């Protein structure tokens, strides 16, 4: 559908502008008049290379989505029509990409299209589970309640993701700093020591020779080093996309000390939270399972969830299907069975997600303590290697006198 860039005056006489989607210019003008705008400029939309358009490439953050759902839930709950709420959000959106999404939704809703169908045009912003939730809210007439529940879940997910990312950043920064110091010593310090050793004619030990070779290689063949790093990254990503690679990496992830436990519990938290939200909003359990499958990252969990879908389709219970999985802890199936027997499956799933979220919080808080011994070992090996390669020739030199 064609897009048109417009400039207009709103009801208070203020200048407003944006993009409207319509079949023709006349329909675009009519849509804008329905909003109370007096249009004084309308032309076919052409995306120009501006600061705003460049900013749009940064995408929509979790914070943007939380703000959108919270504001939309509050306004619709207060009785404001959906189109009016979207119009207000269009003016409030600071993110260019988010503003484009809201403007499209406003145009579509005014043309009679459901909000869920409009948001589905942007799968990179609103994933299938979000669209399905809003669709369920529209079907049940409880869009405000669903949006409110969704905003709370997205807020919890944002906080949870931030904690997990924070846990991963700490060791990465330590390793980068250690590697930088090592490279500075190898590239700048070792060559100066080599000149000193050569002037005294000292026979260098193999560790020092290896360090000198490595230093010369880094200085003269730096482009090969960059090529090796880039090739390794590309090869790893390519391998991870293959079926065997995804399975092998999935199994390795489950066995990594500390981090493996964090990733397992992160997937369990996201899966149960997403499934709980979908079930409580009226989405059928089979559809909810299929949608929640995308909330986990490990392919082993994805395959387990696919088996859960097949088992439920065949008439089995979700708790029995989960019980057969070796990757899901027994507590998950036990709590879901209680929910199935009492008719409170969504509450049981929420309790499971809260439990594992607290578990991840504890692991993240203790992460620095758990990593300190490993970091010290790596640091000790690096420092020890440098000391042996640098100090040994000096010791030999002193023993000659």
C-alpha positions as CSV (number, residue, x, y, z in Angstrom):
1,X,0.0,0.0,0.0
2,X,1.4,3.5,-0.9
3,X,2.7,5.7,1.8
4,X,2.4,9.5,1.9
5,X,4.4,12.0,3.9
6,X,2.2,14.8,5.4
7,X,2.4,18.0,7.2
8,X,-0.7,19.4,9.0
9,X,-2.2,21.4,11.8
10,X,-3.8,19.6,14.7
11,X,-6.8,20.7,16.7
12,X,-4.7,23.1,18.8
13,X,-3.0,24.7,15.8
14,X,0.3,22.9,16.3
15,X,2.3,21.6,13.3
16,X,2.4,17.9,13.1
17,X,3.9,15.6,10.5
18,X,4.5,12.0,9.7
19,X,3.7,9.2,7.3
20,X,0.3,7.8,6.4
21,X,-0.5,4.6,4.5
22,X,-3.5,4.7,2.1
23,X,-4.6,3.5,-1.3
24,X,-4.7,7.1,-2.7
25,X,-4.0,10.7,-1.8
26,X,-7.7,11.4,-1.3
27,X,-8.1,8.5,1.1
28,X,-4.9,9.7,2.9
29,X,-6.4,13.2,3.3
30,X,-9.7,11.7,4.6
31,X,-7.9,9.6,7.1
32,X,-6.0,12.6,8.4
33,X,-9.1,14.7,8.5
34,X,-10.7,12.0,10.7
35,X,-7.9,12.6,13.1
36,X,-8.8,16.3,13.2
37,X,-5.8,17.4,11.1
38,X,-5.8,20.2,8.5
39,X,-3.5,19.0,5.8
40,X,-1.4,21.6,4.0
41,X,1.3,19.2,2.5
42,X,0.9,15.7,1.2
43,X,3.3,13.9,-1.2
44,X,4.5,10.4,-1.9
45,X,6.7,9.1,0.8
46,X,10.4,8.7,-0.1
47,X,12.8,7.6,2.6
48,X,15.6,10.1,2.7
49,X,19.0,9.7,4.3
50,X,18.6,11.8,7.4
51,X,19.8,11.6,10.9
52,X,16.4,10.2,11.9
53,X,16.5,7.6,9.2
54,X,20.0,6.5,10.2
55,X,18.8,6.2,13.8
56,X,15.9,4.0,12.7
57,X,18.5,1.3,11.9
58,X,19.1,0.8,15.6
59,X,15.7,-1.0,15.8
60,X,13.3,-1.2,18.7
61,X,14.6,-2.0,22.2
62,X,12.8,-3.9,24.9
63,X,12.4,-0.5,26.7
64,X,10.5,0.9,23.7
65,X,8.2,-2.1,23.6
66,X,7.6,-1.9,27.3
67,X,6.7,1.8,27.1
68,X,4.4,1.2,24.1
69,X,2.4,-1.6,25.8
70,X,2.3,0.1,29.2
71,X,1.0,3.4,27.7
72,X,-1.5,1.6,25.4
73,X,-2.8,-0.5,28.2
74,X,-3.3,2.5,30.5
75,X,-5.1,4.6,27.9
76,X,-7.4,1.8,26.7
77,X,-8.1,0.8,30.2
78,X,-9.1,4.4,30.9
79,X,-11.7,4.1,28.1
80,X,-9.8,6.0,25.4
81,X,-10.5,4.6,21.9
82,X,-7.6,2.6,20.4
83,X,-7.1,4.9,17.5
84,X,-6.9,7.9,19.8
85,X,-4.4,6.1,22.0
86,X,-2.2,5.2,19.0
87,X,-2.3,8.8,17.8
88,X,-1.0,10.0,21.1
89,X,1.7,7.4,21.1
90,X,2.7,8.5,17.6
91,X,3.6,11.9,18.9
92,X,5.3,10.6,22.0
93,X,7.5,8.0,20.3
94,X,11.1,9.1,20.1
95,X,12.5,6.1,18.4
96,X,12.0,6.6,14.6
97,X,11.4,2.9,13.9
98,X,8.9,2.7,16.7
99,X,7.1,5.8,15.4
100,X,6.9,4.2,12.0
101,X,5.3,1.1,13.6
102,X,2.8,3.1,15.6
103,X,1.9,5.3,12.6
104,X,1.2,2.2,10.5
105,X,-0.9,0.7,13.3
106,X,-2.9,4.0,13.5
107,X,-3.6,4.0,9.8
108,X,-4.5,0.3,9.8
109,X,-6.8,0.6,12.8
110,X,-8.6,3.6,11.4
111,X,-9.1,1.6,8.2
112,X,-10.7,-1.2,10.2
113,X,-7.8,-3.6,10.5
114,X,-7.2,-5.3,13.9
115,X,-4.2,-4.1,15.9
116,X,-2.7,-7.6,16.0
117,X,-2.8,-7.9,12.2
118,X,-1.1,-4.5,11.8
119,X,1.7,-5.3,14.3
120,X,2.3,-8.6,12.6
121,X,3.7,-6.6,9.7
122,X,6.8,-6.0,11.9
123,X,7.9,-9.5,13.1
124,X,11.3,-8.1,13.9
125,X,9.7,-5.8,16.5
126,X,6.6,-7.7,17.7
127,X,7.3,-11.5,17.8
128,X,4.6,-14.1,17.2
129,X,3.9,-14.5,20.9
130,X,3.1,-10.8,21.3
131,X,0.9,-10.7,18.2
132,X,-1.0,-13.9,19.4
133,X,-1.6,-12.4,22.8
134,X,-3.1,-9.2,21.4
135,X,-5.2,-11.3,18.9
136,X,-6.5,-13.3,21.9
137,X,-7.3,-10.0,23.7
138,X,-9.2,-8.7,20.7
139,X,-11.2,-11.9,20.3
140,X,-12.2,-12.0,24.0
141,X,-12.9,-8.2,24.2
142,X,-10.2,-7.9,27.0
143,X,-7.5,-6.0,25.0
144,X,-6.8,-3.7,27.9
145,X,-6.2,-6.5,30.4
146,X,-4.1,-8.4,27.9
147,X,-1.9,-5.4,27.2
148,X,-1.5,-4.7,30.9
149,X,-0.4,-8.3,31.5
150,X,1.9,-8.2,28.4
151,X,3.6,-5.0,29.6
152,X,4.3,-6.5,33.0
153,X,5.7,-9.6,31.4
154,X,7.9,-7.6,29.0
155,X,9.2,-5.5,31.9
156,X,10.1,-8.6,33.8
157,X,11.8,-10.1,30.7
158,X,13.8,-6.9,30.2
159,X,15.0,-6.9,33.8
160,X,15.9,-10.6,33.6
161,X,17.7,-10.2,30.3
162,X,19.7,-7.3,31.7
163,X,20.8,-9.4,34.6
164,X,21.9,-12.3,32.4
165,X,23.8,-10.0,30.0
166,X,25.5,-8.3,33.0
167,X,26.7,-11.7,34.2
168,X,28.2,-12.4,30.8
169,X,29.9,-9.0,30.5
170,X,32.1,-9.3,33.6
171,X,34.3,-12.2,32.4
172,X,34.4,-10.9,28.9
173,X,35.8,-7.6,30.1
174,X,38.4,-9.4,32.2
175,X,39.5,-11.6,29.3
176,X,39.8,-8.6,26.9
177,X,41.8,-6.6,29.5
178,X,44.1,-9.6,30.1
179,X,44.6,-10.2,26.4
180,X,45.3,-6.5,25.7
181,X,48.1,-6.5,28.4
182,X,49.5,-9.7,27.0
183,X,49.7,-8.2,23.5
184,X,51.3,-5.0,24.7
185,X,54.0,-6.9,26.4
186,X,54.6,-9.2,23.4
187,X,54.6,-6.4,20.8
188,X,56.4,-3.6,22.6
189,X,58.3,-5.1,25.5
190,X,59.7,-8.4,24.1
191,X,61.4,-6.8,21.1
192,X,63.4,-4.4,23.3
193,X,64.5,-7.3,25.5
194,X,65.6,-9.2,22.4
195,X,68.0,-6.4,21.5
196,X,69.5,-6.5,24.9
197,X,69.9,-10.3,24.9
198,X,71.5,-10.2,21.5
199,X,74.1,-7.6,22.6
200,X,75.3,-10.0,25.3
201,X,75.2,-13.1,23.2
202,X,73.1,-15.1,25.6
203,X,71.7,-18.5,24.5
204,X,68.0,-18.1,24.7
205,X,65.7,-20.9,26.1
206,X,62.9,-22.3,24.0
207,X,60.2,-20.4,25.9
208,X,61.9,-17.1,25.0
209,X,62.4,-18.1,21.4
210,X,58.7,-19.1,21.2
211,X,57.7,-15.7,22.6
212,X,60.0,-13.9,20.2
213,X,58.6,-15.8,17.2
214,X,55.1,-15.0,18.4
215,X,56.0,-11.3,18.7
216,X,57.5,-11.2,15.2
217,X,54.5,-13.0,13.8
218,X,52.1,-10.5,15.4
219,X,54.1,-7.5,14.1
220,X,54.7,-8.7,10.6
221,X,51.8,-11.0,9.9
222,X,49.0,-9.0,11.7
223,X,46.8,-9.3,8.7
224,X,46.9,-13.1,8.9
225,X,46.0,-12.9,12.6
226,X,42.9,-10.8,11.7
227,X,42.1,-13.2,8.9
228,X,42.3,-16.1,11.2
229,X,40.1,-14.4,13.8
230,X,37.5,-13.4,11.2
231,X,37.6,-16.9,9.6
232,X,37.2,-18.6,13.0
233,X,34.2,-16.4,13.8
234,X,32.6,-17.0,10.4
235,X,33.4,-20.8,10.6
236,X,31.9,-21.0,14.1
237,X,28.7,-19.2,13.0
238,X,28.4,-21.3,9.9
239,X,28.9,-24.5,12.0
240,X,26.3,-23.3,14.6
241,X,23.7,-23.1,11.8
242,X,24.1,-26.7,10.8
243,X,22.0,-29.4,12.5
244,X,25.0,-31.3,13.9
245,X,26.6,-28.1,15.0
246,X,23.6,-26.7,16.8
247,X,23.2,-30.1,18.6
248,X,26.8,-30.3,19.6
249,X,26.9,-26.7,20.8
250,X,23.6,-27.2,22.6
251,X,25.0,-30.2,24.5
252,X,28.2,-28.2,25.3
253,X,26.2,-25.3,26.7
254,X,24.4,-27.6,29.2
255,X,27.8,-28.8,30.5
256,X,29.7,-25.5,30.9
257,X,30.3,-24.8,34.6
258,X,28.2,-21.8,36.0
259,X,27.3,-20.4,32.6
260,X,25.6,-23.6,31.5
261,X,23.4,-23.5,34.6
262,X,22.5,-19.9,33.9
263,X,21.6,-20.6,30.3
264,X,19.5,-23.6,31.2
265,X,17.5,-21.7,33.9
266,X,17.2,-18.7,31.6
267,X,15.5,-20.9,28.9
268,X,13.2,-22.5,31.5
269,X,12.3,-19.0,32.9
270,X,11.5,-17.6,29.4
271,X,9.6,-20.7,28.3
272,X,7.3,-21.0,31.3
273,X,6.7,-17.3,31.5
274,X,5.8,-17.1,27.8
275,X,3.6,-20.2,28.0
276,X,1.8,-18.9,31.2
277,X,1.0,-15.6,29.6
278,X,-0.4,-17.2,26.4
279,X,-2.5,-19.8,28.3
280,X,-3.9,-17.2,30.7
281,X,-4.9,-15.0,27.8
282,X,-7.0,-17.8,26.2
283,X,-4.6,-19.2,23.6
284,X,-5.0,-22.9,23.1
285,X,-2.3,-25.0,24.8
286,X,-1.0,-26.5,21.5
287,X,-0.7,-23.1,19.9
288,X,0.8,-21.6,23.0
289,X,3.5,-24.4,23.1
290,X,4.4,-23.8,19.4
291,X,4.7,-20.1,20.0
292,X,6.7,-20.4,23.2
293,X,9.2,-22.6,21.4
294,X,10.9,-19.5,20.0
295,X,11.5,-18.1,23.5
296,X,14.3,-20.6,24.1
297,X,17.7,-20.6,22.6
298,X,19.0,-24.1,23.0
299,X,18.0,-26.4,20.2
300,X,17.7,-29.3,22.6
301,X,14.9,-27.5,24.4
302,X,13.3,-26.5,21.1
303,X,13.1,-30.2,20.1
304,X,11.7,-31.1,23.5
305,X,9.0,-28.5,23.1
306,X,8.1,-29.9,19.6
307,X,7.7,-33.3,21.2
308,X,5.4,-31.7,23.9
309,X,3.2,-30.4,21.1
310,X,3.0,-33.8,19.4
311,X,2.2,-35.5,22.8
312,X,-0.6,-33.0,23.6
313,X,-2.0,-33.3,20.1
314,X,-2.2,-37.1,20.7
315,X,-4.3,-36.5,23.8
316,X,-1.5,-36.7,26.4
317,X,-1.0,-34.2,29.2
318,X,1.8,-31.6,29.2
319,X,3.1,-32.8,32.5
320,X,3.6,-36.4,31.3
321,X,5.3,-35.1,28.2
322,X,7.7,-32.9,30.2
323,X,8.4,-35.8,32.6
324,X,9.9,-37.9,29.7
325,X,12.4,-35.1,28.9
326,X,15.9,-35.5,30.3
327,X,16.6,-31.8,29.9
328,X,13.7,-30.5,31.9
329,X,14.0,-30.8,35.7
330,X,11.4,-33.1,37.5
331,X,10.1,-30.1,39.4
332,X,8.7,-28.6,36.2
333,X,6.5,-31.6,35.4
334,X,5.4,-32.0,39.0
335,X,4.2,-28.4,39.4
336,X,2.5,-28.4,36.0
337,X,0.6,-31.6,37.0
338,X,-0.7,-29.8,40.1
339,X,-1.9,-27.0,37.9
340,X,-3.6,-29.4,35.5
341,X,-5.4,-31.2,38.3
342,X,-6.6,-27.9,39.9
343,X,-7.3,-26.0,36.7
344,X,-4.5,-23.4,37.4
345,X,-1.9,-24.4,34.9
346,X,-1.1,-20.7,34.1
347,X,-0.5,-20.0,37.9
348,X,1.8,-23.1,38.1
349,X,3.8,-21.9,35.1
350,X,4.1,-18.5,36.6
351,X,5.4,-20.0,39.9
352,X,8.0,-22.0,37.9
353,X,9.2,-19.0,36.0
354,X,9.5,-17.0,39.3
355,X,11.4,-19.9,40.9
356,X,14.0,-20.1,38.1
357,X,14.3,-16.4,37.8
358,X,15.3,-16.3,41.5
359,X,17.7,-19.2,40.8
360,X,19.4,-17.2,38.0
361,X,19.6,-14.1,40.3
362,X,21.4,-16.1,42.9
363,X,23.8,-17.6,40.2
364,X,24.5,-14.1,38.8
365,X,25.2,-12.7,42.2
366,X,27.7,-15.5,43.0
367,X,29.2,-15.5,39.5
368,X,32.2,-13.3,40.3
369,X,33.1,-15.5,43.3
370,X,32.8,-18.6,41.1
371,X,34.8,-17.2,38.3
372,X,37.7,-15.8,40.4
373,X,39.6,-19.1,40.6
374,X,39.3,-19.7,36.9
375,X,40.4,-16.2,36.0
376,X,43.3,-16.5,38.5
377,X,44.4,-19.8,36.8
378,X,44.4,-18.2,33.3
379,X,46.1,-15.1,34.6
380,X,48.7,-17.2,36.4
381,X,49.5,-19.2,33.2
382,X,49.9,-16.0,31.2
383,X,52.1,-14.3,33.8
384,X,54.1,-17.4,34.4
385,X,54.8,-17.8,30.7
386,X,55.9,-14.2,30.4
387,X,58.1,-14.5,33.5
388,X,59.8,-17.7,32.3
389,X,60.5,-16.3,28.8
390,X,61.7,-12.9,30.1
391,X,63.5,-13.7,33.4
392,X,65.3,-16.9,32.4
393,X,67.7,-15.2,29.9
394,X,68.5,-12.6,32.5
395,X,69.2,-15.3,35.1
396,X,71.6,-17.0,32.6
397,X,73.3,-13.6,31.9
398,X,73.9,-13.0,35.6
399,X,75.3,-16.5,36.1
400,X,78.0,-15.8,33.5
401,X,79.6,-13.1,35.8
